[in-house]
Amino acid sequence: MQTGKPKKKLHQQLRRKYMWAYIFVLPQVLYFLLASAYPIVMSYVYSFYEWDGLGPLTRFVGFSNYNELLHDEMFWNSFYNAMIYGVSATIITVVSSFLLALVLNDVNMKGKTIYRTIYFLPVVTVSSIIGIMFNNIFGIQGFANQFLQSIGWIHEPIRFWLDPVLAMIMLILVGSWKHIGVVMIYWLAGLQMIQIDLYEAAKIDGANYWKMLMRITLPLLKPVAATILLLTVGSSLHVFDLVRTLTNGGPYHHTETIELFIYEYAFATKFGGVRVGYASAAGVYLGIFVLFVSLFLGWLGMKAGSSGSSKIGKEVSKS
């Protein structure tokens, strides 16, 4: 009987421990269910209705919203713009942040903390504030035009936000600049996980910096690179607030992305009226596309993780 009491007491302690764990997790679970799971499920439901956001769901249209989207030129235009922005911003962000990480990872560099803080500041700045700031800087009467006119480089102000090509280029550059800091941190974390012994062994074998970069650093960073690529592509395809404040989709819808397209149909009257069901169907298409892209990049990450470390010994011996 005495041996049973300690077990019972231990069981009660474990139950109490798990109970408090569930209590602390419960708010986050409720928040996820109410703020994420419920809207996602209802967006699928709304997509089968013609609904203006007010009143009950009465007009069931089946797959009409999905079929209409497939023939909507504005939807495909926003999809094309989102792809242009997503691919361009991802390439610029990933490459530039990697180069910055290589520089800031140097043990002999002074003031690394200051530089890291400076590059990370745009990340913690609200996107809408950044959009308003750059909109004023590169406006017709903005600082950039005034400065260029004052030094005689231009005679008339450059219409950065009224030219379709320039507007997209500026949008890509600003978006990349905002996210470089956080991706740089990811690269730094990956670089600092590489053992210094590998570089020291390579130096003894006569390898220079370029050979160590190509045969040690890059192969070992393949899993990290795949994760960074997945996160960067996901965030680039979900751009909204920056576009809303910088260009609002202009000029003439040349910078309008899918999320802005969804917003205009769900909450604004830019296309003639509020159509929540139509916007929900567009959101479902976007979600499916992002899902397939994420699965593909995840598969690449698993493949890179299994092949990167297995080749490192052979590459070091070749150096």
Secondary structure, DSSP 8 states (H G I E B T S, - for coil): -TTHHHHHHHHHHHHHHHHHHHHHHHHHHHHHIIIIIHHHHHHHHHTTB---SSS----B-TTHHHHHHHT-HHHHHHHHHHHHHHHHHHHHHHHHHHHHHHHHT-TT-SSHHHHHHHHHHHHHS-HHHHHHHHHHHTSTTSHHHHHHHHTTS-SS---TTTSHHHHHHHHHHHHHHHHHHHHHHHHHHHHHTS-HHHHHHHHHTT--HHHHIIIIIHHHTHHHHHHHHHHHHHHHHT--HHHHHHTTT-STTTT--HHHHHHHHHH--TTSS--HHHHHHHHHHHHHHHHHHHHHHHHHHHHHHHHHGGGHHHHHHH-
